[in-house]
Amino acid sequence: MGGSTIVAMKNITLHFHPSPNPMKVALLLEELGVPFELAAVDIFKGEQHSPAFRKLNPNGKVPVLVDDGVTVFDSHAILIHLAEKHGRFLPRTGQAHASTLSWLQFIATGLSPFSGQAVHFIHYAPEPVPYAKNRYLREAQRHYAVLDERLALSKYLAGNEYTIADIALWGWARGAAYIFGEAGLSAYPNVKRLVEEIGSRPAAARAAALASRLSLKQEFDDETRRALFPQNVSV
Ligand SMILES: N[C@@H](CCC(=O)N[C@@H](CS)C(=O)NCC(=O)O)C(=O)O
């Protein structure tokens, strides 16, 4: 009697939906092997717009990480936060450090948004907009071509070391068929090689399995369209 009970607490909560940007963070957490809680944010139901979630991310998007009381939003900010905190997957100095940051930014400001817009105009625009579809598809292709040329020269994006830049790439490139159809990444063999290599890592299998622990809405109906594309809904 009187002894204190030590309860193992998970001090990290990942606000998550199994879509490309949160998947980057899930992979890094699994690679780091740190325990974390998953808090599902059902973006198909509009939970990203709730006042409580907006307090965590004023931009109303996943992922968000709450790490020992510190809140970080935006996937690449979270990748850098975790990599710095744990001293892994972000080389500390020199060319490898600079290259990791460069490729991270390339993916944050280029590959991710152009891929997102390509998906939108290929699959979800309320009416066909050939100009926009062509523009974003071509830009997604161009970004994959730049990555492919880089990966023809080095094993990983930043050189010889697996870094958060590769982890960021995996988040989007594993779903490339959504943009390129059945051909997937076949036009980009070096990107394909890296994405398959990452996909075969146990951490990637664990990250990919997270979705099965959640019961999330699958139907893409009017509620989903209102949640994801509120600009299309007249008020
Ligand atoms: N720049 C942000 C983008 C986040 C983002 O677009 N997240 C998507 C899922 S991949 C989302 O929350 N979509 C819901 C919405 O747009 O309402 C990041 O990298 O974290």
The ligand as an SDF file (V2000), in Angstrom:
LIG
                    3D

 20 19  0  0  0  0  0  0  0  0999 V2000
    0.5660   21.6040  -46.2010 N   0  0  0  0  0  0  0  0  0  0  0  0
   -0.2180   20.6990  -45.4210 C   0  0  0  0  0  0  0  0  0  0  0  0
   -1.3320   20.1100  -46.2630 C   0  0  0  0  0  0  0  0  0  0  0  0
   -2.2370   19.2210  -45.4160 C   0  0  0  0  0  0  0  0  0  0  0  0
   -3.3850   18.6560  -46.2350 C   0  0  0  0  0  0  0  0  0  0  0  0
   -3.7240   19.1160  -47.3390 O   0  0  0  0  0  0  0  0  0  0  0  0
   -4.0250   17.6440  -45.6520 N   0  0  0  0  0  0  0  0  0  0  0  0
   -5.1860   17.0240  -46.2780 C   0  0  0  0  0  0  0  0  0  0  0  0
   -5.0430   15.5080  -46.1800 C   0  0  0  0  0  0  0  0  0  0  0  0
   -3.6530   14.9320  -47.1270 S   0  0  0  0  0  0  0  0  0  0  0  0
   -6.4370   17.4600  -45.5340 C   0  0  0  0  0  0  0  0  0  0  0  0
   -6.4330   17.6160  -44.3290 O   0  0  0  0  0  0  0  0  0  0  0  0
   -7.5390   17.6800  -46.2640 N   0  0  0  0  0  0  0  0  0  0  0  0
   -8.7810   18.0750  -45.6860 C   0  0  0  0  0  0  0  0  0  0  0  0
   -9.3020   19.3590  -46.2860 C   0  0  0  0  0  0  0  0  0  0  0  0
   -8.6780   19.9040  -47.2010 O   0  0  0  0  0  0  0  0  0  0  0  0
  -10.3580   19.8080  -45.8370 O   0  0  0  0  0  0  0  0  0  0  0  0
    0.6760   19.5640  -44.8610 C   0  0  0  0  0  0  0  0  0  0  0  0
    1.6520   19.2060  -45.5390 O   0  0  0  0  0  0  0  0  0  0  0  0
    0.4040   19.0700  -43.7610 O   0  0  0  0  0  0  0  0  0  0  0  0
  1  2  1  0
  2  3  1  0
  2 18  1  0
  3  4  1  0
  4  5  1  0
  5  6  2  0
  5  7  1  0
  7  8  1  0
  8  9  1  0
  8 11  1  0
  9 10  1  0
 11 12  2  0
 11 13  1  0
 13 14  1  0
 14 15  1  0
 15 16  2  0
 15 17  1  0
 18 19  2  0
 18 20  1  0
M  END
$$$$
